[in-house]
Amino acid sequence: MRYSQLKLYEKGKLITNLRLQVAYELIPKLVINGKAERAIKYVADFVYYDTVNKCEVVEDVKGFKDRVYLLKYRLMKLIHNIDIKET
């Protein structure tokens, strides 16, 4: 449903450059005790440019905020200085 809304906003030129499932690296891949560990990423549901407020928006559609999401939410602010818009 949110995707349909954003497509209408894009058509009306309220937003541009709508992208889906955009990944942000939070912790790079590491070797710990000889074992390779994958990078930890946050994947945003939507990223777009808000032409009204003249800023890029990283948006996540949330039903339930589990502990992993809350940690990644804080890491996005700390590492990338990005506030996630929750809808």
Order of alpha helices (4+ residues) and beta strands (2+ residues): alpha-beta-beta-beta-beta-beta-alpha-beta
